[in-house]
């Protein structure tokens, strides 16, 4: 019984890894995705209606800082999160 | 950029630069290496490195939106579950009115456009808002 469960789990893991490799482009890419992407990619705890958390941001000059909520000026505020790569 | 140009008279925008999604020392993307300007960076280990990449980005694209950089504690990224990319709309009171999905597959500026169009009216030269997007946008 346990032997068949173990075999099934191995087959399932292989199938998942094959699928990830296909999605990512190669087995190496799949490994990198699992290691570097999955830990950071999550839904978070914020929901519509929640008060937006305030955080400190750095300006492009690299030295001055400002609060995210300081950007609220009586109008809707669109936040665009992202990076270069 | 088009969305910003279309609605900047009605809403404020803020771009927040967070940790790199595909640096060459982590999950690198071949497409970045093929880019004509070679978008290849290592994951910044210092704030100075992060600021330098953010400045490269804004200069290369002549990026007009107001810009902030997450510091090395990744506080903004953690608070907003932002990585690798995500869109939000905050209302006038600072409450979350729209929370987009994780990029790249669920990152959808059309939903933001739909939210803004419903609130302020459609802008003719922009992309039209779809019914599905309107339904998904949290209004």
Backbone of each chain as ProteinMPNN parsed JSONL, in Angstrom:
{"seq_chain_A": "XXXXXXXXXXXXXXXXXXXXXXXXXXXXXXXXXXXXXXXXXXXXXXXXXXXXXXXXXXXXXXXXXXXXXXXXXXXXXXXXXXXXX", "coords_chain_A": {"N_chain_A": [[0.826, -1.207, 0.0], [1.806, 1.372, 0.998], [3.942, 1.522, -0.64], [2.84, 1.916, -3.168], [1.635, 4.364, -2.813], [3.877, 5.951, -2.45], [5.087, 5.672, -4.948], [3.141, 6.856, -6.536], [3.256, 9.486, -5.576], [5.829, 10.205, -6.384], [5.566, 10.064, -9.156], [3.632, 12.033, -9.489], [5.055, 14.289, -8.596], [7.035, 14.368, -10.543], [5.484, 14.878, -12.775], [4.47, 17.413, -12.154], [6.854, 18.864, -12.05], [7.683, 18.593, -14.69], [5.656, 19.981, -15.974], [6.076, 22.559, -14.896], [8.609, 23.013, -15.967], [8.017, 23.147, -18.632], [6.362, 25.417, -18.628], [8.157, 27.355, -17.659], [10.266, 27.222, -19.422], [12.592, 25.656, -19.383], [14.127, 22.888, -17.56], [16.048, 23.971, -15.837], [15.218, 26.626, -15.651], [12.802, 26.161, -14.398], [13.641, 25.252, -11.903], [14.834, 27.583, -10.962], [12.625, 29.215, -10.897], [11.059, 28.011, -8.918], [12.746, 28.367, -6.741], [13.243, 31.165, -6.6], [10.959, 32.635, -7.292], [8.46, 31.598, -6.335], [8.549, 31.899, -3.449], [8.046, 34.614, -3.15], [5.773, 35.254, -4.459], [2.602, 35.831, -3.764], [-0.789, 36.145, -2.542], [-1.26, 37.912, -0.508], [-2.556, 39.863, 2.291], [-4.276, 41.942, 1.97], [-7.409, 43.461, 1.281], [-10.144, 44.615, -0.744], [-11.511, 47.61, 0.46], [-10.033, 47.674, 2.759], [-7.891, 49.722, 4.797], [-5.256, 51.337, 3.212], [-1.946, 50.262, 3.664], [0.64, 52.242, 5.133], [3.819, 53.069, 3.929], [7.349, 53.688, 3.862], [9.011, 55.279, 1.257], [11.711, 55.567, -1.087], [13.053, 58.31, -2.803], [13.907, 59.058, -6.263], [16.328, 60.351, -6.179], [17.742, 59.012, -4.343], [18.254, 59.689, -1.731], [16.323, 61.297, -0.378], [13.234, 60.666, 1.343], [9.828, 59.538, 1.434], [6.38, 59.247, 2.488], [4.101, 56.776, 1.461], [1.326, 57.269, 1.755], [1.3, 59.969, 1.783], [1.002, 60.681, -0.78], [-1.648, 60.683, -1.265], [-4.053, 62.792, -2.327], [-6.655, 63.696, -2.111], [-7.798, 62.589, -4.292], [-8.413, 59.629, -6.318], [-5.8, 57.2, -6.085], [-3.56, 55.612, -8.08], [-1.625, 52.791, -7.801], [1.334, 51.481, -9.02], [3.104, 48.729, -9.054], [6.294, 47.313, -9.659], [9.217, 46.109, -11.517], [12.375, 46.472, -13.312], [13.271, 44.257, -14.8]], "CA_chain_A": [[0.0, 0.0, 0.0], [2.664, 2.561, 1.102], [4.818, 1.525, -1.81], [2.106, 2.497, -4.294], [1.462, 5.792, -2.508], [5.175, 6.593, -2.718], [5.263, 5.717, -6.41], [2.2, 7.866, -7.051], [3.776, 10.81, -5.238], [6.99, 10.473, -7.253], [5.034, 10.327, -10.501], [2.973, 13.346, -9.436], [6.104, 15.31, -8.518], [7.674, 14.44, -11.864], [4.545, 15.531, -13.695], [4.44, 18.845, -11.81], [8.122, 19.472, -12.47], [7.67, 18.663, -16.161], [4.76, 21.085, -16.331], [6.788, 23.8, -14.569], [9.698, 23.178, -16.934], [7.385, 23.596, -19.88], [5.92, 26.8, -18.428], [9.285, 28.261, -17.447], [11.146, 27.184, -20.598], [13.566, 24.563, -19.27], [14.209, 22.415, -16.172], [16.833, 24.926, -15.039], [14.337, 27.761, -15.377], [11.801, 25.725, -13.426], [14.298, 25.251, -10.597], [15.012, 28.982, -10.544], [11.296, 29.749, -10.583], [10.664, 27.483, -7.608], [13.603, 28.93, -5.701], [13.258, 32.625, -6.489], [9.672, 33.281, -7.546], [7.353, 31.141, -5.496], [8.515, 32.47, -2.094], [7.632, 36.021, -3.144], [4.509, 35.439, -5.176], [1.451, 35.415, -2.966], [-1.942, 37.05, -2.669], [-1.225, 38.911, 0.542], [-3.705, 39.929, 3.207], [-5.079, 43.142, 1.733], [-8.661, 43.269, 0.552], [-10.883, 45.836, -1.081], [-12.137, 48.181, 1.645], [-9.018, 47.845, 3.808], [-7.062, 50.926, 4.755], [-3.981, 51.033, 2.562], [-0.818, 50.418, 4.585], [1.599, 53.295, 4.813], [5.212, 52.614, 3.906], [8.315, 54.716, 3.493], [9.62, 55.047, -0.051], [12.904, 56.361, -1.395], [12.92, 59.049, -4.065], [14.904, 58.706, -7.276], [17.65, 60.915, -5.852], [18.415, 58.038, -3.495], [18.47, 60.143, -0.359], [15.09, 61.73, 0.272], [12.215, 59.632, 1.545], [8.477, 60.061, 1.626], [5.39, 58.243, 2.863], [3.166, 56.453, 0.374], [0.022, 57.908, 1.948], [1.444, 61.392, 1.499], [0.607, 60.879, -2.176], [-3.108, 60.823, -1.32], [-4.326, 64.231, -2.396], [-8.084, 63.926, -2.307], [-8.231, 61.944, -5.538], [-7.95, 58.239, -6.336], [-4.356, 57.028, -6.296], [-3.229, 54.343, -8.734], [-0.295, 52.305, -7.45], [1.877, 50.586, -10.035], [4.287, 48.054, -8.521], [7.007, 46.523, -10.653], [10.668, 46.273, -11.585], [12.863, 46.654, -14.673], [13.423, 42.999, -15.525]], "C_chain_A": [[0.867, 1.267, 0.0], [3.583, 2.679, -0.097], [4.115, 2.221, -2.979], [1.847, 3.993, -4.076], [2.749, 6.55, -2.829], [5.407, 6.725, -4.215], [4.367, 6.796, -7.02], [2.702, 9.27, -6.777], [4.962, 11.19, -6.119], [6.521, 10.819, -8.656], [4.385, 11.711, -10.543], [4.01, 14.469, -9.417], [6.789, 15.482, -9.872], [6.778, 15.162, -12.863], [4.489, 17.033, -13.437], [5.71, 19.528, -12.284], [8.196, 19.598, -13.989], [6.8, 19.823, -16.626], [5.431, 22.433, -16.06], [7.909, 24.068, -15.569], [9.159, 23.681, -18.264], [6.969, 25.056, -19.766], [7.102, 27.757, -18.367], [10.244, 28.28, -18.629], [12.162, 26.065, -20.569], [13.569, 24.075, -17.825], [14.984, 23.379, -15.275], [15.978, 26.141, -14.669], [13.286, 27.401, -14.33], [12.385, 25.718, -12.014], [14.449, 26.673, -10.067], [13.669, 29.606, -10.159], [10.86, 29.288, -9.19], [11.447, 28.17, -6.488], [13.389, 30.428, -5.491], [11.885, 33.286, -6.655], [8.605, 32.875, -6.528], [7.366, 31.722, -4.081], [7.975, 33.894, -2.034], [6.248, 36.233, -3.75], [3.352, 34.909, -4.33], [0.367, 36.477, -3.023], [-1.938, 38.148, -1.618], [-2.511, 38.951, 1.339], [-4.604, 41.127, 2.96], [-6.322, 42.798, 0.918], [-9.273, 44.621, 0.228], [-11.641, 46.311, 0.159], [-11.167, 48.388, 2.791], [-8.345, 49.206, 3.678], [-5.705, 50.558, 4.181], [-2.833, 51.234, 3.548], [0.09, 51.567, 4.145], [3.003, 52.709, 4.868], [6.088, 53.784, 3.493], [8.967, 54.332, 2.175], [10.804, 55.992, -0.241], [12.678, 57.051, -2.732], [14.05, 58.681, -5.018], [16.28, 59.304, -6.998], [18.424, 60.02, -4.892], [18.572, 58.455, -2.051], [17.178, 60.575, 0.33], [14.075, 60.6, 0.315], [10.857, 60.291, 1.723], [7.538, 58.908, 1.95], [4.427, 58.009, 1.699], [1.861, 57.218, 0.532], [0.082, 59.434, 1.798], [0.985, 61.703, 0.078], [-0.908, 60.95, -2.35], [-3.461, 62.301, -1.263], [-5.789, 64.504, -2.711], [-8.605, 63.385, -3.621], [-7.83, 60.47, -5.465], [-6.455, 58.181, -6.653], [-4.112, 55.639, -6.885], [-1.797, 53.973, -8.378], [0.152, 51.271, -8.47], [3.171, 49.978, -9.49], [4.968, 47.258, -9.641], [8.49, 46.758, -10.593], [11.08, 46.37, -13.056], [12.85, 45.33, -15.446], [12.158, 42.162, -15.488]], "O_chain_A": [[0.71, 2.131, -0.862], [3.954, 3.775, -0.516], [4.725, 3.019, -3.69], [1.841, 4.78, -5.022], [2.72, 7.641, -3.4], [5.868, 7.762, -4.693], [4.785, 7.545, -7.902], [2.595, 10.15, -7.631], [5.091, 12.337, -6.547], [7.022, 11.76, -9.271], [4.562, 12.464, -11.501], [3.872, 15.468, -10.122], [7.084, 16.6, -10.292], [7.245, 15.95, -13.685], [4.465, 17.831, -14.374], [5.667, 20.623, -12.846], [8.708, 20.588, -14.512], [7.158, 20.554, -17.551], [5.365, 23.34, -16.888], [8.131, 25.21, -15.97], [9.765, 24.524, -18.926], [7.191, 25.844, -20.685], [7.061, 28.84, -18.95], [10.964, 29.26, -18.818], [12.56, 25.567, -21.622], [13.065, 24.771, -16.944], [14.634, 23.582, -14.113], [16.007, 26.618, -13.534], [12.925, 28.222, -13.486], [11.726, 26.119, -11.054], [14.225, 26.938, -8.886], [13.582, 30.409, -9.23], [10.358, 30.078, -8.39], [10.899, 28.507, -5.438], [13.357, 30.907, -4.357], [11.69, 34.408, -6.186], [7.938, 33.725, -5.939], [6.298, 32.018, -3.545], [7.5, 34.335, -0.987], [5.636, 37.284, -3.562], [3.155, 33.701, -4.203], [0.599, 37.586, -3.506], [-2.546, 39.2, -1.815], [-3.437, 38.177, 1.096], [-5.593, 41.313, 3.668], [-6.291, 41.972, 0.006], [-8.954, 45.634, 0.852], [-12.322, 45.53, 0.823], [-11.43, 49.181, 3.696], [-8.244, 49.763, 2.585], [-5.081, 49.587, 4.608], [-2.758, 52.275, 4.201], [0.276, 51.822, 2.955], [3.321, 51.933, 5.769], [5.631, 54.737, 2.862], [9.417, 53.2, 1.999], [10.878, 57.062, 0.363], [12.172, 56.445, -3.677], [15.035, 58.062, -4.615], [17.285, 58.821, -7.519], [19.612, 60.235, -4.652], [18.986, 57.645, -1.221], [16.963, 60.252, 1.499], [14.055, 59.713, -0.538], [10.759, 61.454, 2.114], [7.86, 57.743, 1.716], [3.999, 58.954, 1.037], [1.339, 57.76, -0.443], [-0.949, 60.1, 1.7], [0.624, 62.838, -0.234], [-1.4, 61.239, -3.44], [-3.199, 62.975, -0.267], [-6.121, 65.414, -3.471], [-9.729, 63.688, -4.021], [-6.996, 60.099, -4.639], [-5.927, 59.011, -7.394], [-4.421, 54.624, -6.261], [-0.868, 54.743, -8.621], [-0.561, 50.307, -8.749], [4.211, 50.638, -9.469], [4.306, 46.617, -10.457], [8.982, 47.5, -9.743], [10.227, 46.353, -13.943], [12.461, 45.295, -16.614], [12.124, 41.07, -16.055]]}, "seq_chain_B": "XXXXXXXXXXXXXXXXXXXXXXXXXXXXXXXXXXXXXXXXXXXXXXXXXXXXXXXXXXXXXXXXXXXXXXXXXXXXXXXXXXXXXXXXXXXXXXXXXXXXXXXXXXXXXXXXXXXXXXXXXXXXXXXXXXXXXXXXXXX", "coords_chain_B": {"N_chain_B": [[1.606, 54.208, -19.475], [-0.037, 55.512, -21.292], [-2.462, 55.259, -20.034], [-1.962, 56.812, -17.797], [-1.588, 59.322, -19.001], [-4.141, 59.667, -19.969], [-5.767, 59.834, -17.689], [-4.66, 61.488, -15.769], [-5.608, 63.928, -15.002], [-7.636, 63.375, -13.352], [-6.977, 61.458, -11.481], [-4.349, 60.458, -9.204], [-1.104, 59.071, -9.698], [1.276, 56.585, -8.818], [4.296, 55.078, -9.19], [5.919, 52.25, -7.954], [8.969, 51.025, -7.382], [10.15, 47.818, -7.002], [11.807, 44.837, -5.692], [13.882, 43.17, -8.084], [12.457, 41.193, -10.717], [13.508, 39.372, -12.547], [16.441, 39.044, -12.285], [19.878, 38.508, -13.317], [21.2, 36.819, -11.619], [19.325, 35.294, -10.421], [16.212, 34.153, -11.188], [16.658, 34.206, -14.247], [15.801, 35.716, -17.396], [15.727, 34.786, -20.72], [14.744, 36.467, -22.645], [15.298, 38.99, -21.699], [18.027, 39.136, -22.081], [18.162, 39.141, -24.778], [17.134, 41.534, -25.401], [17.498, 44.629, -27.057], [18.842, 46.589, -25.699], [19.9, 45.209, -23.678], [18.823, 44.228, -20.945], [19.993, 43.483, -18.261], [20.554, 42.759, -15.025], [21.971, 42.267, -11.782], [20.429, 41.044, -8.765], [19.758, 43.751, -6.714], [21.809, 44.435, -3.91], [22.206, 46.493, -2.278], [20.838, 49.684, -1.311], [21.75, 51.72, -2.915], [22.379, 50.413, -5.296], [19.847, 49.581, -6.048], [18.541, 52.008, -6.42], [20.031, 52.955, -8.56], [19.313, 51.23, -10.674], [16.618, 51.813, -10.846], [16.778, 54.436, -11.719], [18.001, 54.014, -14.202], [15.89, 52.77, -15.477], [13.844, 54.77, -15.52], [15.074, 56.722, -17.059], [15.581, 55.436, -19.46], [13.014, 54.886, -20.478], [11.951, 57.345, -20.466], [10.269, 57.961, -18.343], [7.326, 59.166, -17.05], [5.672, 59.051, -14.841], [5.045, 59.737, -11.348], [7.422, 58.578, -8.943], [8.546, 56.086, -6.712], [10.75, 54.26, -4.562], [11.054, 51.076, -3.233], [12.496, 50.329, -0.101], [15.436, 48.534, 1.155], [14.404, 46.818, 3.002], [12.207, 45.849, 1.88], [9.624, 46.653, 2.479], [7.33, 47.824, 1.288], [6.772, 46.048, -0.759], [6.233, 43.735, 0.745], [4.023, 44.569, 2.275], [2.08, 45.018, 0.361], [2.014, 42.729, -1.122], [3.295, 42.652, -3.64], [5.146, 41.701, -5.559], [5.614, 39.892, -8.646], [4.683, 42.082, -10.023], [2.034, 44.377, -9.644], [-1.167, 45.97, -9.506], [-2.907, 48.59, -7.855], [-5.759, 50.491, -6.74], [-6.303, 53.223, -4.749], [-8.823, 54.792, -2.834], [-10.127, 58.16, -2.248], [-10.013, 58.354, 0.474], [-8.0, 56.757, 1.176], [-8.449, 54.077, 1.193], [-8.443, 50.706, -0.035], [-9.583, 50.34, -3.223], [-9.418, 48.891, -5.476], [-7.824, 45.901, -6.228], [-5.409, 44.476, -8.058], [-4.455, 41.46, -9.845], [-1.645, 39.152, -9.424], [1.205, 39.856, -11.411], [2.9, 38.196, -14.171], [0.634, 37.323, -15.472], [-1.877, 37.957, -14.436], [-1.867, 40.617, -14.33], [-3.392, 43.481, -15.132], [-3.878, 46.243, -16.77], [-6.149, 47.122, -18.065], [-8.246, 46.675, -16.368], [-7.846, 48.637, -14.459], [-8.176, 50.859, -16.053], [-10.863, 50.471, -16.656], [-12.031, 50.852, -14.149], [-11.411, 53.549, -13.699], [-12.685, 54.639, -15.887], [-15.339, 54.094, -15.362], [-15.678, 55.719, -13.209], [-14.876, 58.301, -14.036], [-15.534, 58.547, -16.666], [-15.132, 57.358, -20.033], [-12.114, 57.606, -21.898], [-11.649, 58.554, -25.164], [-9.475, 57.864, -26.933], [-8.187, 55.83, -25.644], [-7.754, 52.342, -24.642], [-10.691, 50.441, -24.98], [-12.905, 49.762, -22.258], [-13.702, 46.546, -21.1], [-16.609, 44.524, -20.598], [-16.179, 42.359, -18.933], [-13.9, 43.144, -17.594], [-14.871, 45.327, -16.212], [-16.598, 44.035, -14.508], [-14.839, 42.56, -13.008], [-13.314, 44.494, -11.81], [-13.081, 46.022, -8.678], [-15.54, 47.855, -7.447]], "CA_chain_B": [[1.857, 55.613, -19.777], [-1.229, 56.04, -21.935], [-3.461, 55.346, -18.971], [-1.585, 57.977, -16.998], [-1.89, 60.53, -19.772], [-5.588, 59.79, -20.121], [-6.52, 60.072, -16.457], [-3.891, 62.215, -14.756], [-6.37, 65.084, -14.526], [-8.662, 62.891, -12.429], [-6.409, 60.583, -10.452], [-2.895, 60.507, -9.052], [-0.427, 57.809, -9.986], [2.578, 56.419, -8.175], [4.996, 53.834, -9.507], [6.785, 51.819, -6.857], [9.966, 50.066, -7.862], [10.403, 46.789, -5.984], [12.922, 43.943, -6.038], [13.846, 42.721, -9.47], [11.758, 39.923, -10.961], [14.328, 38.425, -13.316], [17.861, 39.409, -12.348], [20.675, 37.433, -13.927], [21.695, 35.889, -10.594], [18.21, 34.524, -9.871], [15.441, 33.553, -12.288], [16.932, 35.067, -15.403], [14.953, 35.54, -18.581], [16.492, 34.927, -21.964], [14.231, 37.604, -23.404], [16.003, 40.195, -21.257], [19.362, 39.143, -22.68], [18.011, 39.427, -26.208], [16.708, 42.92, -25.552], [18.552, 45.368, -27.768], [19.62, 47.372, -24.747], [20.469, 44.302, -22.71], [18.277, 44.501, -19.61], [20.565, 42.452, -17.402], [21.018, 43.289, -13.744], [21.917, 41.341, -10.654], [19.498, 41.524, -7.739], [20.462, 44.723, -5.875], [22.073, 44.089, -2.507], [22.244, 47.747, -1.527], [19.875, 50.677, -1.781], [22.372, 52.473, -4.011], [22.213, 49.61, -6.52], [18.424, 49.598, -6.415], [18.262, 53.355, -6.941], [20.684, 53.077, -9.881], [18.488, 50.53, -11.671], [15.382, 52.597, -10.993], [17.104, 55.588, -12.568], [18.181, 53.492, -15.571], [14.551, 52.515, -16.012], [13.108, 56.018, -15.807], [15.739, 57.443, -18.153], [15.426, 54.705, -20.725], [11.646, 54.998, -20.996], [11.477, 58.722, -20.252], [9.091, 57.594, -17.549], [6.788, 60.422, -16.528], [4.865, 58.885, -13.629], [5.727, 59.883, -10.062], [8.18, 57.354, -8.736], [9.115, 55.797, -5.402], [11.538, 53.023, -4.551], [10.972, 50.296, -2.001], [13.847, 50.24, 0.454], [15.97, 47.174, 1.154], [13.599, 45.952, 3.87], [11.087, 45.4, 1.026], [8.409, 46.873, 3.262], [6.181, 48.061, 0.405], [6.512, 44.768, -1.42], [5.607, 42.82, 1.706], [2.709, 45.071, 2.699], [1.119, 44.985, -0.749], [2.172, 41.469, -1.881], [3.379, 43.276, -4.96], [6.062, 41.054, -6.488], [6.57, 40.692, -9.421], [4.048, 43.344, -10.411], [0.63, 44.391, -9.234], [-1.811, 47.278, -9.549], [-3.935, 48.914, -6.865], [-6.317, 51.84, -6.717], [-6.768, 53.675, -3.436], [-9.803, 55.874, -2.97], [-9.725, 59.446, -1.682], [-9.819, 58.184, 1.907], [-6.867, 55.877, 1.403], [-8.873, 52.675, 1.264], [-8.214, 49.971, -1.278], [-10.794, 50.233, -4.04], [-9.167, 47.866, -6.496], [-6.582, 45.15, -6.063], [-5.181, 43.642, -9.229], [-3.824, 40.162, -9.633], [-0.199, 39.067, -9.614], [1.721, 39.778, -12.765], [2.477, 38.918, -15.366], [-0.575, 36.791, -16.114], [-3.103, 38.601, -13.937], [-1.617, 42.07, -14.292], [-4.293, 43.908, -16.201], [-4.187, 47.689, -16.739], [-7.506, 47.372, -18.567], [-9.145, 46.733, -15.211], [-7.69, 49.975, -13.872], [-8.845, 51.777, -16.988], [-12.306, 50.292, -16.497], [-12.401, 51.51, -12.888], [-11.33, 54.997, -13.913], [-13.712, 55.011, -16.879], [-16.638, 54.091, -14.688], [-15.701, 56.855, -12.273], [-14.656, 59.606, -14.657], [-15.907, 58.51, -18.076], [-14.12, 56.787, -20.914], [-11.319, 58.479, -22.751], [-11.875, 57.943, -26.467], [-8.327, 57.281, -27.623], [-7.618, 54.729, -24.891], [-8.336, 51.028, -24.907], [-12.029, 50.376, -24.413], [-13.091, 48.882, -21.115], [-14.558, 45.42, -21.421], [-17.59, 44.215, -19.569], [-15.556, 41.454, -17.977], [-12.992, 43.917, -16.749], [-15.702, 46.114, -15.301], [-17.142, 43.149, -13.485], [-13.768, 42.137, -12.109], [-12.821, 45.638, -11.04], [-13.842, 46.169, -7.437], [-16.03, 49.232, -7.454]], "C_chain_B": [[0.616, 56.259, -20.392], [-2.35, 56.237, -20.912], [-3.208, 56.582, -18.111], [-1.945, 59.259, -17.735], [-3.404, 60.759, -19.85], [-6.291, 60.258, -18.845], [-5.782, 60.899, -15.409], [-4.603, 63.473, -14.262], [-7.397, 64.676, -13.475], [-8.094, 62.109, -11.25], [-4.904, 60.804, -10.363], [-2.329, 59.107, -9.286], [0.903, 57.776, -9.232], [3.145, 55.055, -8.573], [5.925, 53.497, -8.353], [7.689, 50.702, -7.356], [10.315, 49.099, -6.737], [11.524, 45.868, -6.459], [12.747, 43.377, -7.438], [13.163, 41.361, -9.609], [12.67, 38.893, -11.618], [15.772, 38.885, -13.426], [18.684, 38.223, -12.836], [21.214, 36.45, -12.892], [20.562, 35.128, -9.911], [17.474, 33.856, -11.035], [15.585, 34.445, -13.515], [16.016, 34.721, -16.563], [15.788, 35.757, -19.832], [16.039, 36.155, -22.755], [14.909, 38.907, -22.982], [17.377, 40.29, -21.892], [19.297, 39.464, -24.163], [17.599, 40.869, -26.451], [17.842, 43.742, -26.152], [19.404, 46.213, -26.818], [20.081, 46.535, -23.555], [20.032, 44.617, -21.279], [18.738, 43.413, -18.652], [21.132, 43.1, -16.141], [21.062, 42.145, -12.745], [20.92, 41.91, -9.651], [20.244, 42.508, -6.839], [20.615, 44.233, -4.435], [22.114, 45.339, -1.632], [21.202, 48.702, -2.108], [20.446, 51.466, -2.956], [22.204, 51.722, -5.33], [20.757, 49.653, -6.993], [18.051, 50.951, -7.022], [18.855, 53.51, -8.345], [19.843, 52.393, -10.962], [17.192, 51.298, -11.914], [15.633, 53.809, -11.889], [17.364, 55.164, -14.01], [16.818, 53.337, -16.249], [13.855, 53.812, -16.414], [13.74, 56.788, -16.956], [15.495, 56.746, -19.487], [14.04, 54.914, -21.327], [11.085, 56.414, -20.89], [10.183, 58.679, -19.439], [8.568, 58.806, -16.792], [6.043, 60.264, -15.204], [5.694, 59.186, -12.377], [6.286, 58.537, -9.614], [8.686, 57.256, -7.301], [9.799, 54.448, -5.446], [11.373, 52.346, -3.199], [12.374, 50.185, -1.415], [14.255, 48.77, 0.621], [15.278, 46.259, 2.162], [12.435, 45.347, 3.095], [9.734, 45.586, 1.71], [7.177, 47.066, 2.368], [5.78, 46.762, -0.294], [5.776, 43.807, -0.481], [4.187, 43.271, 2.053], [1.657, 44.887, 1.613], [1.204, 43.694, -1.575], [2.353, 41.795, -3.368], [4.184, 42.491, -5.99], [5.346, 40.006, -7.341], [5.983, 42.011, -9.919], [2.57, 43.26, -10.039], [0.117, 45.823, -9.281], [-2.833, 47.406, -8.417], [-4.543, 50.267, -7.222], [-6.774, 52.119, -5.29], [-7.787, 54.789, -3.647], [-9.31, 57.132, -2.253], [-9.423, 59.346, -0.19], [-8.651, 57.244, 2.217], [-7.25, 54.431, 1.62], [-8.638, 51.992, -0.08], [-9.541, 49.8, -2.017], [-10.647, 49.165, -5.114], [-7.836, 47.217, -6.166], [-6.436, 44.237, -7.265], [-4.524, 42.33, -8.863], [-2.321, 40.245, -9.803], [0.153, 39.097, -11.099], [2.548, 38.528, -12.946], [1.1, 38.492, -15.89], [-1.858, 37.481, -15.66], [-2.933, 40.106, -13.758], [-2.381, 42.684, -15.451], [-4.643, 45.396, -16.098], [-5.579, 48.012, -17.272], [-8.513, 47.44, -17.415], [-9.059, 48.087, -14.524], [-8.37, 51.007, -14.763], [-10.364, 51.688, -16.82], [-12.806, 50.987, -15.233], [-12.437, 53.021, -13.079], [-12.415, 55.465, -14.889], [-15.09, 55.058, -16.236], [-16.782, 55.319, -13.789], [-15.691, 58.201, -12.998], [-15.072, 59.669, -16.128], [-14.765, 57.99, -18.931], [-13.374, 57.868, -21.676], [-11.259, 57.825, -24.118], [-10.66, 57.269, -27.074], [-7.663, 56.158, -26.829], [-8.243, 53.409, -25.291], [-9.728, 50.975, -24.279], [-12.104, 49.403, -23.233], [-14.035, 47.754, -21.497], [-15.538, 45.183, -20.286], [-16.972, 43.34, -18.493], [-14.637, 42.213, -17.031], [-13.775, 44.758, -15.75], [-16.243, 45.247, -14.172], [-16.061, 42.749, -12.486], [-13.258, 43.296, -11.263], [-13.698, 45.818, -9.811], [-14.28, 47.614, -7.301], [-16.844, 49.509, -6.209]], "O_chain_B": [[0.261, 57.391, -20.066], [-3.072, 57.234, -20.927], [-4.139, 57.302, -17.749], [-2.537, 60.171, -17.159], [-3.878, 61.894, -19.803], [-7.283, 60.984, -18.905], [-6.24, 60.997, -14.27], [-4.243, 64.023, -13.221], [-7.962, 65.527, -12.788], [-8.666, 62.103, -10.16], [-4.269, 61.27, -11.309], [-3.011, 58.101, -9.09], [1.556, 58.802, -9.038], [2.537, 54.017, -8.315], [6.633, 54.364, -7.84], [7.244, 49.606, -7.698], [10.724, 49.515, -5.653], [12.119, 46.1, -7.511], [11.634, 43.14, -7.908], [13.277, 40.499, -8.738], [12.62, 37.705, -11.299], [16.277, 39.095, -14.528], [18.238, 37.078, -12.774], [21.642, 35.354, -13.253], [20.793, 34.403, -8.943], [18.068, 33.077, -11.779], [14.754, 35.313, -13.782], [15.529, 33.598, -16.691], [16.465, 36.774, -19.982], [16.835, 36.797, -23.441], [15.079, 39.817, -23.794], [17.847, 41.382, -22.208], [20.249, 39.991, -24.739], [17.7, 41.371, -27.571], [19.006, 43.566, -25.792], [20.561, 46.511, -27.116], [20.581, 47.063, -22.561], [20.788, 45.202, -20.504], [17.964, 42.53, -18.28], [22.074, 43.89, -16.201], [20.299, 41.184, -12.842], [20.603, 43.1, -9.679], [21.264, 42.144, -6.254], [19.684, 43.696, -3.835], [22.062, 45.254, -0.405], [20.751, 48.544, -3.242], [19.718, 51.836, -3.877], [21.919, 52.329, -6.362], [20.482, 49.749, -8.19], [17.332, 51.018, -8.019], [18.242, 54.128, -9.215], [19.686, 52.937, -12.055], [16.731, 51.416, -13.05], [14.794, 54.16, -12.718], [16.989, 55.876, -14.942], [16.621, 53.711, -17.405], [13.34, 53.928, -17.526], [13.04, 57.431, -17.739], [15.237, 57.389, -20.504], [13.903, 55.096, -22.536], [9.914, 56.658, -21.179], [9.166, 59.271, -19.8], [9.284, 59.401, -15.987], [5.808, 61.255, -14.513], [6.896, 58.924, -12.345], [5.694, 57.489, -9.875], [9.192, 58.231, -6.745], [9.466, 53.596, -6.271], [11.535, 52.974, -2.152], [13.338, 49.97, -2.15], [13.494, 47.87, 0.265], [15.534, 45.055, 2.18], [11.755, 44.446, 3.585], [8.821, 44.778, 1.539], [6.107, 46.532, 2.66], [4.598, 46.433, -0.398], [4.814, 43.151, -0.879], [3.265, 42.456, 2.116], [0.489, 44.633, 1.905], [0.544, 43.575, -2.607], [1.644, 41.271, -4.227], [3.921, 42.609, -7.186], [4.52, 39.272, -6.798], [6.724, 42.951, -10.205], [1.951, 42.198, -10.117], [0.883, 46.772, -9.114], [-3.528, 46.449, -8.076], [-3.927, 51.08, -7.912], [-7.535, 51.348, -4.704], [-7.628, 55.627, -4.535], [-8.202, 57.154, -1.717], [-8.668, 60.155, 0.351], [-8.355, 56.972, 3.38], [-6.473, 53.647, 2.166], [-8.636, 52.639, -1.127], [-10.487, 49.2, -1.505], [-11.633, 48.608, -5.595], [-6.852, 47.894, -5.865], [-7.243, 43.329, -7.467], [-4.096, 42.118, -7.728], [-1.784, 41.255, -10.259], [-0.5, 38.461, -11.927], [2.871, 37.859, -11.965], [0.475, 39.219, -16.662], [-2.818, 37.574, -16.425], [-3.749, 40.771, -13.119], [-2.061, 42.439, -16.614], [-5.599, 45.763, -15.414], [-6.13, 49.068, -16.96], [-9.502, 48.169, -17.482], [-10.066, 48.624, -14.062], [-9.052, 51.911, -14.281], [-11.061, 52.703, -16.838], [-13.859, 51.625, -15.235], [-13.387, 53.686, -12.666], [-12.984, 56.546, -14.734], [-15.899, 55.94, -16.524], [-17.87, 55.875, -13.637], [-16.409, 59.126, -12.617], [-14.973, 60.721, -16.761], [-13.591, 58.158, -18.6], [-13.935, 58.9, -22.045], [-10.863, 56.665, -24.231], [-10.791, 56.203, -27.675], [-6.674, 55.587, -27.288], [-9.126, 53.345, -26.146], [-9.909, 51.426, -23.148], [-11.448, 48.362, -23.224], [-15.054, 47.985, -22.148], [-15.307, 45.601, -19.152], [-17.202, 43.541, -17.301], [-14.605, 41.956, -15.827], [-13.389, 44.883, -14.588], [-16.33, 45.683, -13.024], [-16.316, 42.615, -11.289], [-12.822, 43.099, -10.129], [-14.924, 45.77, -9.904], [-13.454, 48.496, -7.064], [-17.344, 50.621, -6.033]]}, "name": "protein", "num_of_chains": 2, "seq": "XXXXXXXXXXXXXXXXXXXXXXXXXXXXXXXXXXXXXXXXXXXXXXXXXXXXXXXXXXXXXXXXXXXXXXXXXXXXXXXXXXXXXXXXXXXXXXXXXXXXXXXXXXXXXXXXXXXXXXXXXXXXXXXXXXXXXXXXXXXXXXXXXXXXXXXXXXXXXXXXXXXXXXXXXXXXXXXXXXXXXXXXXXXXXXXXXXXXXXXXXXXXXXXXXXXXXXXXXXXXXXXX"}
